[in-house]
Amino acid sequence: MSPSSRPLVLPVFVCALVGTLAGCAPGGEDLSIPGPKPTPVTCAVDQDCPDPALFFCNTAVSLCEPSCRTRRDCDASRRGEAFAIPACATALGCQCDMNRCEANLCASDADCVGGNVCRDGACVSPPAPGLAASCQITPDVVVGRPGETVVFDVWLKDASGRPVVPTGGVVWRALTEGVKRKGMEQRSRATFLLDSPAEERAQVEVRIGGAVCTARVTVLSPEVPERGVRVSVVDELTGRPLSKVTLTVSGSRGQLLATGVTGTDGTAWVPATGSVGLSAFHPDHGYLTLARIDADALRDLRLALRRNPLDTSGGVQVAFAQALAANPRTVNLHLGMTGLSVPGLVSELTPESLLGAERTVDVGAGSGDMSLPAGSVVWLEGATAPKASAPGVAGVCDASLAGVLDAEAEIRAGTCGTRVAWGLTGTLPLSALPLSAVEPGMDPLLMLGRLLPVSTRFYSSAMRDASFRLVPTPGLADGAPRPDTVTYPQLVSLDFEAVRLAFPFAVRVPQLPRYRGAYLDRAFVLGTVAAPGRGLVPLGFGAAANVSPADPNADTDARLGQPGVVAVRMAPAHHGLEGQPYRLLVGATSRAARDDASAGTPTSFVVTDLTAPTFDPLGERPIVPSTRFLPIPEGARYNFDAEATQELKGRELRVVDVGAATLVRVVFTNRLGRRWTVLASPSEVEAGVLVPTPPAGFEDRTYFGDHLGSRALLRVEALQVVDRDFEDLGPSELVSAAGQGLEKVADLTRAASSLEMGRPEVAWLYPELEGQRLSRGSAVRVRVTGFRPGVDAAAQGRVRVTLKGGKGCDDIVVSDTPVSLGSGEVELRLPSNCSGTGVSLIAALEDTQGALLRPPVLAIRGVDIP
């Protein structure tokens, strides 16, 4: 897309997202109110309507529409028989939402009376147990020890594949003596105690209606040989034991002490005593290192590894079942946004696997092309709705997925998955779009988060059981994976207008943390429902800036009238997700990297459980998280070289100032997206821990994997992890066989902060081309990212250009002054006596002591200087 077209198409997209800007009012009849519609009345002003106290004139389409100031204005007792709204005569009635009478929705069974239950936001009769025709237990494979308790959930479907949420009639039972049932409630969740050792077999069963399914359980022996540790390794997202995982034990100096390889049951015993490091290596999964454990006290361990995110690609295509036009007199613009639920820590997913790859689309109406993620579509009324793509990650599936003959083989190969496909949709008349509404460079997510809470025209859709296949990512063997070239054959259809985002409320954001001395400038709230075995499903959103003033509190919302409070709009759980826990992610981030080439991307968030969303449009009862933000882990340093430098030993890692964090995760990522995660307690990593070298046959993922041998991308995370009794959990408690397990870290995390540090890079700006001719004494320019050049206290070093070849060119030029603050651009002048053909200009970064970074960070340009 050309730069000139962006100022035109960006407002179109933002208006489509928010459904209301000054002049972006939705037009036509009220789509959210079912039942017969009154005869339209044309108007120019409110006084043209039958009763200005009960109607307003929508000037976008010149029609009178119902309005209200209080909830009573929606009742038949106030409106009278002539102006009554049929949907408001139900048991739930209507709410006065943004001066419109909108059908009220339930958010839980507690909102319904007379034995009814809440399904898709409406109170209905409970489903009969006999409706269930098929089921799936999660987790369906468990490896544990005697004395461990496991919570199982079951997903049910009817004969047509639609989700069923039972209210009773679910019969759980233990199939062997190895497990025992705890509690007897007949619902979709049950707890079992692992009692005695047993090989893998079906040990837990659930029945309801015509559906029967089982979970396979392995109970390991409680006996562990002395002077060593037993390590059990499972796949994080499927629970399957992983064989052929190489385990290494390292000493205090990083030296290799012992190795072992897991068998078919995913376990291995390795000799270890005292304080050691323990690492797990598998080529198809992320590496994992426990920086320090007490092998004498912690002798039975459980590790969870996640598959390499870019090795395979797949997901679903999403088609939106389009609603009728709001008003035939207008041309409407439709928006659809979609994705798949997020399992585990959100930070484990790449941006591409969250939103899909960027692609260019033609919206029409002369707006030109625009760049959108694959999960977003925009189209005009009357046009064919384009399909969106929602990428997913490997998980579990069954034989109902087309092309799957052996589901277990597909699961173990990482070639299938099942997630929740979600959608967010909206409609507005094209004639109402003010193309000058947004300045170039605005933040569309911030605009969405500010304006979505004041729009009543957004809907949420979901398909709870969206299964898909994954294939090897094209280009992976050549070192350039292209997941965007993969076609998704699985098609999911979502209703364009399903369940309205009917719950506006407010959240009081904790005091914002700082990054590089400045408070983070964006606050956001994401409303979700947590689906067991599927992950988090977005149901709503809200956001605010922190610029007027830039202080510890988010800016004052014009409607709520108080700083630090963010307005949110959210849908209730629906389409088979009812009964699962609501969860708010309250976060803060910064666009510092936009203005400073050396900056990373900081993020901090807290997690708040929510009984159910409430209708509180004025924010009179804001939700207050019980946890404060953790500080951004800026004090992180790692020596990528094997030799000591700048007070760090070879391959030493240090992180300081992580506040109330209980766990530190440091993640290295190479150019193929393959990771190496190091786990440590805050005290251990503050003193310094060593990252061991990988065993023979395994690539060192602390390096990028290019021909230069440059360093990998680096992300540092600090997490506050607590158990159900709010006791702190560090790495030792999480990996202990008697502990909660690493695969549950996302569910147990109450606060987290991270810094995407990236990696330092240098690139040539001028000369632009290889072999370009330069004049003698020319000024040359490079751009540096992920590194702060300069001589002040915050600087990380300088730019050095070494000249090779030619006559009078064997020289070194150094610059320590950027062209402009934050630009990352550095200009240097070549020696006036340098000339020749094929002169090499080698731009490299050096530290504050004048030594080249190790491994080197450089860029080479060949030029001719006559």
N, C-alpha and C positions, 0 to 999 in steps of 0.2 A: 504494500500500500504506500502510495506516495505521501510525503509529509503534508502536502497541501490538502489532501482529502481527510486527514484525521480530524481537524476541527469540526467538520461537517458530520461525520458518521458517529463520532463519540457521543454527542448529545442524543442521537437517535437511540443508541444502545442503552445509555444511562436512563433515558426516559422510559424505554421499554422495561428496564429492570425495576424502576421504582413505581411506575404506574401513575405518579403524580408529581409534577413540578408546578411552578407557576404557569398555569395554562395547560398542564398535562392531565387534566381531569378526565376520568373515564366517562364515556358517553353512553346514551341509550338507557334501556331499562335495567333495573337492578337484577343482575344475574344470580346473586346469592340468595334471593328470596324465591322459593319455588311456588307453584300454584298459578292461577290465572292472573293475568296482568290487566290493570285498568286501561281504558282507552287513552292513548297518549294525548296530552294537551300541549300545543305549541306555545312558546312564550319568548319574550325578550328580556323581561325582568321578573323578579319574584312575585310582584303584584299581579302578574298575568295568570298566576296559578290559582286553583280553587280556594286554597287557604294558605297564605304566606307563612303561617305559624307551623303548618304541617307539610309544606312543600317548598322546594327551591327550584329556580330555573337553571338548568344545566345549559349554559350558554354555548358550550362546545357543540351541542346538537339541537339547541333551541327547544328542549322538552322539559316539562315539569316532572320532578322526581320526588318521592317521599323524603322528608327530612325530620329531624328530631333534635331536641336539646337535652332531654332526659329520657330514661328508659320508659317512663310512663307515656311519653308521646308516641310510643309504638303500640300501646295497648288499644284494643277496640273501645274500651271505656272512654278513652281520650279522643280517638280518631272518629268514632261513630261508625255506623254501618256502611255509609257511603265511601269512606276512605280507609276502611279496615284493611289490614294486611293479613292474608290467610295464614302465612307461616308463623305469625306472631301469636296465633291462637293455640299453639301446641303447648305441651307441658313445660318445655324449656323456654318458650317465648322468644323474645328478641332483646337485643342490647342496642343501645344508642351508641354506635361506633362511628366516630368521625362525622357526626351529624346525620348518619344514615341508620335506618332501622335494619339491622342485620340479624338473621336467624342465629339464635344462641346455640352453641355446641357444648357437649359434655367433654370432659377430659379424663374421667375415670368412672368406674362403676358406681362410686359413691355419689355421683351427680344425678343418678337415676333413682326412681322410686318404683314401688309396685313390683319388685322382683326383676325389673328390666336391667339390662347391662349396656355399657357404652361401647358402640362399635362404629367406627368411621365418624365419630363426633355426634352420633344420634343415639337416643335411648331406644333399644329394641328388646324383643324377647330373647332370652338366652338360647344359644344353639343346643340342639339335642345331641347327646353323646354319640348317637348312631350316625351322625353326619360324617364323622372322621373315617376316612378311607385309607389314608397312608400317613406315615409319621417318620420323623428323623430325630434321634437323640443327639444332644450335644453336651459334653464331648462324647463321641461314639467310640473312642479308643482311649484307654487310661492306663498309665504305668505308675504304680504307687507302692507304698510300703504298709505293713500292718500298723494300724492305729490312725491312718490318714482318712480324713473325711472328704468326700467328693460330692459336689452338687451337680445334678443332672437336670437339663431342661429338655422338653420335647416340643417340636414344631409339628402341627397337624394340618392336613389338607383334606378337603372333601373329594368326591369322585371326579369332579371337574378340575381339580388342581387349585381351587381357591382356599386361602388360609382359614382355619377354624381355630378360634380361641375358646377353649373350654372353661366352664365354670365349675365343673365337677365330673365325676364318673371316670377319672383317670386312675387306672390301677397299676401301681408300681410293685415289683417284687424282685427279690434276689433269687437267682437261679442256682446258686451253689452255696456251700458253707463258707466260701472265702469272703463274702461280703454280707453285710447286715443292713437292713432298712432302719433309718432313724426318723421317727415320726410317721404318721399314717394319713396325712391330709391328701385327698385325692384331687390334686391339681397338676398343672403342667410343670411343676418343679419338685424335686425330691432329693433328699440327702441320704447317702449310704456310707457306711463305715467299712473300710478295707480291714478284714479280720485276720486272714491267714494266708501264707504264701500259696500262689497258684500260677501256673503258666497261662499264657493268653487264651482266653475263651470267653464266650458270651456269658456274662454273670449278672447283668442287670436287664430287666425286661419292663416294658410299659405297654399297656393295652387300653384302648378306648374305642368303642364302636367296632368297626371292622379293621382297625389299624393295630398292628403289633410290630414292635421293633426292639432291638437289643443293642447293648453297648458291650464291647469286648474289654475285659479288664485283666491286666497282669499285676500280680502282687509279688514283689520281690522278697527274697529272704531278708530277715532283719540282721543276719550275721554278715559282718564285714571283716576280712582278715586284718590282723594287726599290721602296723608300720606301713600303712598305705590308705588310699581313699578309693571308694567305689564311686564312679561317675556314670550317671544315666543321662543320655542325651536324646531329646525329642525334637520334632519339628514344632515350632512355636504355634503355627496356625492349624495344625491337624492333630497334634498329640501323638503322631506315629513315632515309634522309636527309630533312631537314625543309626545305621550300621556304617562301618568304615570311616568313622570320625577319628582322626588322629588327636590324641591327648598328649600334652607335654607339661612337664613340671619344671619350673625354672627357679633358680636360686636368687639370692639377694643382689647378685651382680648381673642378673639376666642370663646366667649360664644354664645350659640344658642339664637337668638332673635325671630325668626319666621320661619314658614315652609309653603309650599304650594305644590300642585301637579297639573301638567298640565292636561288639558282635551283633548278631541279628536281633538280639533283644535290646540293642542300644546301650548296653552297659560295658564297662571295662574297669578293672582294678589296676591302679598304678601306684608304685611305691612312693611314699612321701611322708616326711616328718617335719615338724616345726613350721616356721613361717615360710611359705613358698608362693609362687605364682602358678596359676593353672590356666592352660589355654586349650581351646578346641578348634580344630581345623577341618574343613570339608570344602572341596572345590565348588560345590553347588550351593553352599550356604555361606552366610556371613561368618567370619571368624569371631571368636569370643575369648577375651582374656579376663580372668579374675586377677587383679593386680596383686592381691595378697590374701591368703587364707591361712588359718591355723589348722594344719593337717592333723594335728593330734586331737583337737577338739571337734573338728568338722570332718568326719570320716565318711559320710554318705551324702553325695551331692546330686543335684538335678539341674541340668542346663537345658536351655531352649534356644535353638538356632532358627533364623529366618532365611528363606531362600533368597538368592541373589535377585534383586528386583527387576533387572533388565535382561536377564537370561531368557525369559519367556514373556510373551505379550498376548493379551486377550481381553475379552470383556463382552459387553452387549451393545447392540444397536438399540436405540430407544425411539419409538414412534409415538407421538402424542395424538390421542384421539380427540380431534378438534371439536369444540363446542360450536353452537350456532352463533351467528353474528349478533353482537349486542344491539345493533340497530342497522337495518338495511340502508339507512340514509348516510351512513358514514363508512369510510374505508379504515379498517382496523389493522393495527400492527400486533402480532402475537409474539410472545417470548416463551421459550422453554429452556430451563437449565436442569441438568441431570448429572448423576454420578452414582457410584456404588459405595455402600457403607464401608467405613474405615475400621479395620481390625487392629487392635494393639495401639501402640503409640503412634500418633499422627506423624511424628517426625521420621518414622521408618519409611514412609512413602515418599517417592520423588514427586515433584510438582506435576510431571506428566501423568503419573499414575493417580493423582488426585483429580486433576481437571481435564486431562487429555491434551494432546498436542495442539498447538496453534494452527489454524488454517484460515484461508481467505474466503469470505463469503460475500455474495451480492444480495443486499437487503432489498434492493429495488427502489422505486420512487426517486430515482436520480441521485441517490445518496452516495453511489460509488461502492467500492469494496471496503470491507472492514475485516480486521483480524480478530477471531474469536477462538476460545478453546473448543475442542471437539465436543465438549459436553454442553455447549450453548448454541441455540438456534434462534433466529429471528426471521419472520416471514410475514407477508402481507395477506390481508383477507382475500380469499378466493384463490390464492396460490396453494400449491401442494406443500404441505408442511415438510420441511427437510428432516432427515433423521439425525439424531445426535449419537455420539459414541461415548460410552462410559467404560473406561479401563478398569480392570480388576486384578487382584493378586490371587495366587494359588491357595486352595483350601480343600474342602470336601465336596463331593457330588455323589449322585447315584445313577442307576441305569436309566432313569427317566430322561437324562440329558442325551440329546441326539448324538449318535456316533460313539457312545460309551458302551463297550461290551463288558469290560472288567473295571468296575468303578474303583476297586481297591488299588489296582495297578495304576490307574490314572492319578489317584490321590498321591500315591507314593512317588510317582514320577513328576508331580507338580504340574500336571497338564490340565487341571480343571479346578473350578471353584464355585462357591455359591455365596452370594451376598444379597443385600437389600438394594434394589434399584430405586432411587428416589428422584423426584422431580419437583421443580418450583416453576410455576407458570403465571402469566399475566397477560392482559389485553388492554389496549387503549386505542382511541381513534388517531389515525395518522394526521388528520387536520389540526390536532391539538399540539403537535410537536414544535416547541420553540427551538430552532436550531442554534440560537445564540445563548441557550440556557447555561452552557458550561464552557468554561475557559479551557484552552489546550493545557494539558498537563495535570488536569484534575485527577483525583483518585476515585475511580468508579466504585470500588468496594466501599469506600467511606460514604460516597453519595448514596449508594444502595442502603447502607446501614442506617443513615440518617433519615431517609425518606420512606423506607419500607414500613416502619411502625405507624406512619400516618396514612397508609393506603389500605383500603379494605378490599382490594382487587387482586390479591395474591392467593394462590392455592398450592397445596402440597399433595403429591401423589406418591405411591410406593407400590412396588411388587416385592413382597417379602422373600420369595424364594427364586431369585434370578440366578440360574446356573449358566456356566459358560466354559468354553474350552480355551486353552492357551497353547501357543506354538512357539518354537524357538525364534527369537527375535532376529529378523534379517540384519545382516551387516555385523553381527557379533563377532564372527570369525575374523573379519577384517579390522576389528578394533573400532568400528563406528556403528554401534547399534542404532537401528531405525524402527522403533516401535510404532511410529506414525504411519508406516507402510502396511501394517497388518490390518486385514479386513475381519470384522467381527460377524460371524454368520448367525449367532444367536440374536433373535429379535424379541424385544420386550415392548409391550404397548402400555402406556400410562394415560389415564384420563387427563385431558387438558384442564378441566375444572373438577377436582375431586373433593378435597377437604380444605375449607377456607382457613387461612391464618387468622383465627378468630380471637386470639388472646393477646391484646397489647398489655404490657406491664413494664416495670422499670427495675433495673439492677444497679445497686450502688457499687461502683468499681473501687477496689482498694487503692490506696495511694500508689501512683505509678512509679516504677523503678527508673533509674537513670542509666544512660549509656553514653560514655565519653563526656560525663559531666552534665548532660542535658536530659531532661525527662523524656520518656518515650512519647511520641506525638500522635499515637493512634490507640484508641481503646475499642474493644469489640466484645460482643456477647453472642455466642452460638448456642441455640437451644437444640438439644438432641434427645433421642431415645436410644438406650443401650440395648442392642439385640444380642443375646448370648450366641456365641459362635459366628456371628455375622459382623459385629462391630457397631460403631456409632452411626446413627442416621440423622442428618440435619433436618430440623423441623421449623427453624426460625432464626432470625438474625437481628442484630442492632449494632450500631457503631457510632463513635464520636471522635472528634479531633481533640488535640490538646495543644492549641497554639495561641489562644486568646484568653488568658495568658498561658504561657508554657510553664506550668507548675505541677504539683503532685496530683491535681485533679483534672479529669476530663472536662472539656468546655461545657458551659451551661446550656442545656437543651431549652429552646425557646418555649416549648409547651410545659416542660416539667419545672422550669424555673429554678433549678439548683445545680451547682457544679458537682461533678463526680458521679452523676446519675445518668445511665444510658437507657434510652427507650428501646424496647424489643417487641417484636411481633412474632407469634409462634402458633403452629397448628397443634392439635392434640395428636397423640399416637393413633395410628389408623392402619387399615389394611393388614390386619394380623399382628400388629406390633402392640396392641393393647395389653396392659398389664405389666409391660416391661418398664424398668426405671427411667424416669426423666433425669437428664443431667445437663447442667449449664457449664459451658467453658467460657470463663471470663478472662479476657486476655488483653495484652498490650503489645504493641510493636512500634517500629520506627522506620521511616523512610530515609534514614541517614545515608544509606548507600547511594541514594539518588543524587545527593548533594556532595558526597565525599567519596572519591574513588577508592580510598583506603579503608572505608568502613565495612564492617560486616553487617549481617542482618540479625538484630536482636529480637527475641520474643519471650514473653513471660505470661503464664496463665495460671489460674486457679480453677479447681473443679468444685462445683456445688451441686449437691443432690437436690432434686425438686420433687415434691410430692405430686404436684400437677401444675400446669400453667394456670394463671388466674386472669380475670378481666379487670384490669386496673389501668385504664388509659391515661389517667392523670398522674400516675406514679405516687399515689398517696400511701402505698405500702410497699416501698421498694424492697427487693430481695437483697439481703446483706450476706455476702460470703463470709464464712468463718475463718478463712485462711488469707494471709497476706501474700503479696507477690514476693517471690524470691529475687534476689539481685541478679543482674545479667553477669554471667561468668567471664568477665573481661580478663581476669588475672590468670589466663591460661597460657602456658608456654610449653613447647615441645621441641626437643633437639632431634631433627630428622637424621642427623649424621651419627655414625658409630663412635666418633671422637668427641671428647668434651669441648664445649664452647659456651661462652657467656654464662658461666656459673652453672651450667647444666651438664650432667654426665651424658655420655653417648646413649641415645634413645631414651632419655629421661623425660618424664611428663610431670608437670606441676600445675595445679589449679588452686587458687586461693580465693577467699571471700565469696563463699557460696551460701551465706546466711544459714537458714534453718534446714538446708538440704540434708537428706540422709543418704543419698546415692549420687555419684557423679558418673556420667557416661561420656566417653570421648570416642567419637566415631570418625574413622578415616574412610574415604571413598575414592576409588580410583576411576579412571576414565570409562570403564565398563559398568560403573555403578556398583561394583562389588565392595563390600565393607569389612572393616575390622573394628569391633567395638571393645573398648576397654572399660571395665567396671571397677570402681574403687570407692571406699568411704571418703568423706571429705577430709578427715584427719590424715589418712594415708596419702592422698594425692596432694595435699598441701605440703607434706614433707618430701614428696617426690617418689614416683614409682617408675620402674623400668618396663618398657615394652620389649618383650623377647623377640629374637629373630625367628621367623617361621622355620619349621623343619624342612628338610630337603624335599623337593618336589612341589612345594607350595610357594606361590608368588608372594612377594612382600607388599601387602596392600597399603602400607604407609607411604608408598610411592605411587605416582600417577599412572605408571605403565607406559609412558611415551619413550621415544628414543633418547630423550635428554636425561632420563632418570630423575625427573623432577618430583616434588613432593605432592602427596595426595591432598584432596580437599579435606578440610578439618572442621568438625562441628563439636562443640562442647555443650553438654547439658547438665543441669543440676536439678534433681528431683527430690521432692519430699514425699516419701512413700510410707504409708501407715497401714496397720492391719485393721480388722473390724473393731478392735478395742482401742484404736488410735495410738497404738504403740509404734514407735519408730522402727522402720525396717531398713537395714543397710544391706550391702551385697551378701554378707555371710548368712543373714537371716533368710534372704530370698532364695539362695541356692541350696540351703540345707534341705535334705530330703524330708525333714519334718516341717519345713516352712511353707510359704504360700506358693512359691514357684515364680520363675522369671516370666513365664507366659501370662501371669496375672498382674504384671507391673502397671499396665495401663489402667486397670480397674482400681488399683490401690493407690495411685498417685493423686495427691490432693493439690500439689502445686509443682510447677516446672518452669524453668527458664533455660533458654538456649542462645547460643551465639554461633551463627554460620560464619566462620572465619574465612572460608574459602581457601585460597592459596595465593601467594604473591605471584604476579605475572608482569612482564614487560613486553610491549609491542611497539613497532615502528609506526609513527604517523607521517614523518617526512625524513628521508625519502619514502615515497609511497610504494614504489615498484622496485623489484630486483633489477639491477643493471642500470638504474637511472643515472643520468649525468648530473653532476653537481659542480658548482663553481668553487674555486679555492676559498677556504675560510668560511664556507657556508654554515648557516645555523641548521642544526638537525633537531628533530623533536621526537620524543617517545612518550607513551602513556603507560603509567604504572597503576595497577589495581591490586587491592589486597595488601598494600604496603604503603607506609606514610614516609615519603622522602622529606628531608629537611634537617635542621640542626637544633630545633627546639627540644624541650624535654620529652615531648610526646613522639618525636620522630623515631623511625626505625632504621634509618640509614640513608644512603645516597645512591644516585645513578652513576655508573661508570661506563664510558664508551672507550673501548680499546680498538685502535686502528692497526690493521695488518696489511702488508703488501704496499706496492707503490713506492714512491720516492719521498723521503722525509715524512713518512706516515706512521712510523713505529712510535706511537705515542699513546698516552692515556689521558682522557678528558673526563673530569668529574664535575657534576652539578649537584648542589644540595638545595636548590630553590625551585619549587614548582612555579609554573607560569602564573597560575592563580590558585587561591586557596581551595583545596578540595578537588580540583580538576584532575589531579594525578598526572598532568602533562608537565614534562621537564624539557627544557631547551638547552642545548649545548652547542658550542661553536668549534668547528674543526680547525686544526692548525692551518695557517695561511700558506705554509710551505709544503703541504701534503698534496701530491698529485699522482696520477697513474691510472692504469686500467685494472679492473678487478680488485679494487680496494675493499677489504672487509671491515664493516663497522659492527662491533660486538657490544651490544648494550647489555649490561648486567647490573644486578643489585648487590650492594655491599652493606655490611652492618655498620653500627655507629663507631666501631673501632677501625673501619677501613678494610675489613676482610670480606671476601666474597661470601655470599650466602652458600651454605652447604645443605643439600645439593644445590648446584648453581641454578640461578634463575636468569635466563639470558635470551636474547633474540638477535639474530644475525642478518645483516643486509649487505649485499654486494653492490658497489657503485663504481662509476667511472668519474675521475676528476681530471679533466684535460689540463 
